[in-house]
Amino acid sequence: MGERVTASRPGRPRGPGTSWIGAHALEVALALPLVVYVLVLTAAPIVETMRLSVSAPVDGGFPSLGRYRALVASDLFHAAFRNTVVVVLLSLALEISLGLALALTLHQRFALRGLVRTLVLMPLGVPTVVSAAVMLLVFTRAGYLNALLLAAADGLGILGIEWRFEPVGWTVAGGLPTLFTVAVADTWKVVPVVTLILLAGLQAIPEEVEEAARVDGATGWRRLRHVVLPLLAPYVTAAVILRAIDAFRIFEVALVLAGRVEPVLGTFIWSRYAPPTSDPFTAAAAAVVLFVLILAFVVLYLRLVAGREEAAA
Amino acid sequence: MTADRMGQSRRERPGAATRLLFAGWVAACAATALFPIFVLLMVSVAPGTALFGERPALIVTAPTFRFWRIVAEGGDLWAPLAKSLAVAVMTTVGALALAAPGAYAIARLPVRARYGVVVGLLVTRMFPEFSIGVSVATRFAQLGLVDTYVGLVFAHLTGVLPFVAWLLVGAFEGVPRDVEAAAAIDGASRLATLRRVVLPITAPALAVAALFAWLYSWNEFLYARLLTTSQNTLPLQVFQAIDRGTRQQMAAVAIVLVLPILGVVAVLQRHLRPGALAGAIRG
């Protein structure tokens, strides 16, 4: 995304304040509806949520950290926070590695590539609620994953290897298996997005570069490691950031698959707003914590990982 | 990649074993991508007994359309379908009407300001959508917009506008100012230039943006849930079926929701730079 900015043209010479508006009347008129809409229906709700998070009618006083203190003391919030971090790390690892493998595959020339590309991209057209519903069918005790593992156990038995598999209710077991189902469900739906970003990156690498490495005698693996991956780094960064933003806010999938046993921040916030609790103040505080968490992740990633890559390149 | 060896040229074919392995891997990828959709199809026609026991059948041998009939005749399908369609079309029109002019103006800003606006749009995406949704829903409740098409369209627009605007800023940046300048020299007014020169050049990007707005609205769950008390949209109907219906009914509704989108994705991916498609899709 960054490279677009460098292709800059010098802006028009700017006069003093009032004449600028006069000179750009058309632009201002064109942008006004969009700006007003985003300010009123996105920016204002964000500010409103932040204000709610520091208002605490129970504790009294306006700027109050009471709701944040309540969060720090809440075991459920701790679990939600921990689970969110685990799910994000699991999904990012799965999505980036699978996305990279798929992008490299689709970058090759082979028969039926167009068809395969269409098929592999299909999951991104499936609504999140539906993908969660399907994963429920795959991961319940009498689901397809257990059936597959039972069949594998039978197969090993025929080969003389004794392996007894006890069917697991993945979504209700709690702990890592349940978080794993959430990460897998998320992965299935969004790997195509990662694949597309990385495929765009591969297509942007000039053929001469790879050709030169080939002529220099670099083998396939070493070309990948020392030529292709470094050039792909900015696209990996874009994929990680776009995916992380959505993975931190994971909601529908977690609600359907893990809602009863393992909270994540998204479902925690939902449960605070919903009737039995009906506490918008705590919900708002948790939302602000999630926002800060995402912002911190993005900034740290850009500074630490992407910065180091740039220095190395 | 795996196939080439030292000094091999691109045209040379790798060995038979490698090609077989590669074909197997490609087939496995495609099968994994399609498996859940296949499961939906099977479950929607499964007789009740096929889903009990430890090992659900992978292929239903005696398909029944009983559950499809229940869904179609029970009023759980047509009304939500109509509402989802109407809201999605209205959201698409609204998104283009608001975002296209705005994005054009943003694209003509000086670089730093433009960069600031684009980063700002990205940062609004980092805030939990849920809280924005609750705040918007509360305000809409005061305005009597709950359970109306207009209310839901307005809510969907809040979700759609940042990324549609972002997509279109990129498209308008690609239109050289010289083209506009040339039209101006030929005596065209600025509005005429926009309509006759800039819009035709950016038509493909506008089409993509429209499809995304449509997809977003068609899939959207959160705002629909917050702003609906009587008539469900399709995603809500799926969620309700997860909660209360049979698995088969859920699968049937889900397929109605999925099929048009698969068509859209298949068409879209043919006409797109991969980057544009990826940037605009939410997980």
Boltz contact constraints between the chains, C-beta under 6 A:
constraints:
  - contact:
      token1: [A, 5]
      token2: [B, 115]
      max_distance: 6.0
  - contact:
      token1: [A, 8]
      token2: [B, 111]
      max_distance: 6.0
  - contact:
      token1: [A, 11]
      token2: [B, 110]
      max_distance: 6.0
  - contact:
      token1: [A, 26]
      token2: [B, 190]
      max_distance: 6.0
  - contact:
      token1: [A, 27]
      token2: [B, 105]
      max_distance: 6.0
  - contact:
      token1: [A, 27]
      token2: [B, 108]
      max_distance: 6.0
  - contact:
      token1: [A, 30]
      token2: [B, 101]
      max_distance: 6.0
  - contact:
      token1: [A, 30]
      token2: [B, 104]
      max_distance: 6.0
  - contact:
      token1: [A, 30]
      token2: [B, 105]
      max_distance: 6.0
  - contact:
      token1: [A, 31]
      token2: [B, 102]
      max_distance: 6.0
  - contact:
      token1: [A, 31]
      token2: [B, 105]
      max_distance: 6.0
  - contact:
      token1: [A, 33]
      token2: [B, 98]
      max_distance: 6.0
  - contact:
      token1: [A, 34]
      token2: [B, 98]
      max_distance: 6.0
  - contact:
      token1: [A, 34]
      token2: [B, 102]
      max_distance: 6.0
  - contact:
      token1: [A, 37]
      token2: [B, 98]
      max_distance: 6.0
  - contact:
      token1: [A, 41]
      token2: [B, 136]
      max_distance: 6.0
  - contact:
      token1: [A, 41]
      token2: [B, 158]
      max_distance: 6.0
  - contact:
      token1: [A, 42]
      token2: [B, 124]
      max_distance: 6.0
  - contact:
      token1: [A, 42]
      token2: [B, 158]
      max_distance: 6.0
  - contact:
      token1: [A, 45]
      token2: [B, 132]
      max_distance: 6.0
  - contact:
      token1: [A, 45]
      token2: [B, 135]
      max_distance: 6.0
  - contact:
      token1: [A, 45]
      token2: [B, 136]
      max_distance: 6.0
  - contact:
      token1: [A, 46]
      token2: [B, 127]
      max_distance: 6.0
  - contact:
      token1: [A, 48]
      token2: [B, 135]
      max_distance: 6.0
  - contact:
      token1: [A, 49]
      token2: [B, 131]
      max_distance: 6.0
  - contact:
      token1: [A, 104]
      token2: [B, 1]
      max_distance: 6.0
  - contact:
      token1: [A, 116]
      token2: [B, 26]
      max_distance: 6.0
  - contact:
      token1: [A, 116]
      token2: [B, 30]
      max_distance: 6.0
  - contact:
      token1: [A, 118]
      token2: [B, 266]
      max_distance: 6.0
  - contact:
      token1: [A, 119]
      token2: [B, 30]
      max_distance: 6.0
  - contact:
      token1: [A, 119]
      token2: [B, 33]
      max_distance: 6.0
  - contact:
      token1: [A, 120]
      token2: [B, 29]
      max_distance: 6.0
  - contact:
      token1: [A, 120]
      token2: [B, 33]
      max_distance: 6.0
  - contact:
      token1: [A, 121]
      token2: [B, 265]
      max_distance: 6.0
  - contact:
      token1: [A, 121]
      token2: [B, 269]
      max_distance: 6.0
  - contact:
      token1: [A, 122]
      token2: [B, 33]
      max_distance: 6.0
  - contact:
      token1: [A, 122]
      token2: [B, 262]
      max_distance: 6.0
  - contact:
      token1: [A, 123]
      token2: [B, 33]
      max_distance: 6.0
  - contact:
      token1: [A, 124]
      token2: [B, 281]
      max_distance: 6.0
  - contact:
      token1: [A, 125]
      token2: [B, 261]
      max_distance: 6.0
  - contact:
      token1: [A, 125]
      token2: [B, 262]
      max_distance: 6.0
  - contact:
      token1: [A, 125]
      token2: [B, 265]
      max_distance: 6.0
  - contact:
      token1: [A, 126]
      token2: [B, 258]
      max_distance: 6.0
  - contact:
      token1: [A, 127]
      token2: [B, 219]
      max_distance: 6.0
  - contact:
      token1: [A, 127]
      token2: [B, 235]
      max_distance: 6.0
  - contact:
      token1: [A, 127]
      token2: [B, 257]
      max_distance: 6.0
  - contact:
      token1: [A, 129]
      token2: [B, 221]
      max_distance: 6.0
  - contact:
      token1: [A, 129]
      token2: [B, 235]
      max_distance: 6.0
  - contact:
      token1: [A, 129]
      token2: [B, 238]
      max_distance: 6.0
  - contact:
      token1: [A, 129]
      token2: [B, 239]
      max_distance: 6.0
  - contact:
      token1: [A, 130]
      token2: [B, 238]
      max_distance: 6.0
  - contact:
      token1: [A, 130]
      token2: [B, 254]
      max_distance: 6.0
  - contact:
      token1: [A, 130]
      token2: [B, 257]
      max_distance: 6.0
  - contact:
      token1: [A, 130]
      token2: [B, 258]
      max_distance: 6.0
  - contact:
      token1: [A, 133]
      token2: [B, 242]
      max_distance: 6.0
  - contact:
      token1: [A, 133]
      token2: [B, 250]
      max_distance: 6.0
  - contact:
      token1: [A, 133]
      token2: [B, 254]
      max_distance: 6.0
  - contact:
      token1: [A, 134]
      token2: [B, 36]
      max_distance: 6.0
  - contact:
      token1: [A, 134]
      token2: [B, 39]
      max_distance: 6.0
  - contact:
      token1: [A, 134]
      token2: [B, 40]
      max_distance: 6.0
  - contact:
      token1: [A, 137]
      token2: [B, 39]
      max_distance: 6.0
  - contact:
      token1: [A, 142]
      token2: [B, 54]
      max_distance: 6.0
  - contact:
      token1: [A, 147]
      token2: [B, 55]
      max_distance: 6.0
  - contact:
      token1: [A, 147]
      token2: [B, 56]
      max_distance: 6.0
  - contact:
      token1: [A, 167]
      token2: [B, 54]
      max_distance: 6.0
  - contact:
      token1: [A, 190]
      token2: [B, 283]
      max_distance: 6.0
  - contact:
      token1: [A, 193]
      token2: [B, 278]
      max_distance: 6.0
  - contact:
      token1: [A, 193]
      token2: [B, 281]
      max_distance: 6.0
  - contact:
      token1: [A, 196]
      token2: [B, 274]
      max_distance: 6.0
  - contact:
      token1: [A, 196]
      token2: [B, 277]
      max_distance: 6.0
  - contact:
      token1: [A, 196]
      token2: [B, 278]
      max_distance: 6.0
  - contact:
      token1: [A, 197]
      token2: [B, 278]
      max_distance: 6.0
  - contact:
      token1: [A, 199]
      token2: [B, 274]
      max_distance: 6.0
  - contact:
      token1: [A, 200]
      token2: [B, 274]
      max_distance: 6.0
  - contact:
      token1: [A, 200]
      token2: [B, 275]
      max_distance: 6.0
  - contact:
      token1: [A, 217]
      token2: [B, 6]
      max_distance: 6.0
  - contact:
      token1: [A, 219]
      token2: [B, 6]
      max_distance: 6.0
  - contact:
      token1: [A, 220]
      token2: [B, 1]
      max_distance: 6.0
  - contact:
      token1: [A, 220]
      token2: [B, 2]
      max_distance: 6.0
  - contact:
      token1: [A, 220]
      token2: [B, 4]
      max_distance: 6.0
  - contact:
      token1: [A, 245]
      token2: [B, 125]
      max_distance: 6.0
  - contact:
      token1: [A, 245]
      token2: [B, 126]
      max_distance: 6.0
  - contact:
      token1: [A, 246]
      token2: [B, 283]
      max_distance: 6.0
  - contact:
      token1: [A, 249]
      token2: [B, 128]
      max_distance: 6.0
  - contact:
      token1: [A, 252]
      token2: [B, 221]
      max_distance: 6.0
  - contact:
      token1: [A, 269]
      token2: [B, 130]
      max_distance: 6.0
  - contact:
      token1: [A, 273]
      token2: [B, 134]
      max_distance: 6.0
  - contact:
      token1: [A, 287]
      token2: [B, 128]
      max_distance: 6.0
  - contact:
      token1: [A, 287]
      token2: [B, 131]
      max_distance: 6.0
  - contact:
      token1: [A, 290]
      token2: [B, 128]
      max_distance: 6.0
  - contact:
      token1: [A, 291]
      token2: [B, 126]
      max_distance: 6.0
  - contact:
      token1: [A, 291]
      token2: [B, 127]
      max_distance: 6.0
  - contact:
      token1: [A, 294]
      token2: [B, 126]
      max_distance: 6.0
  - contact:
      token1: [A, 295]
      token2: [B, 126]
      max_distance: 6.0
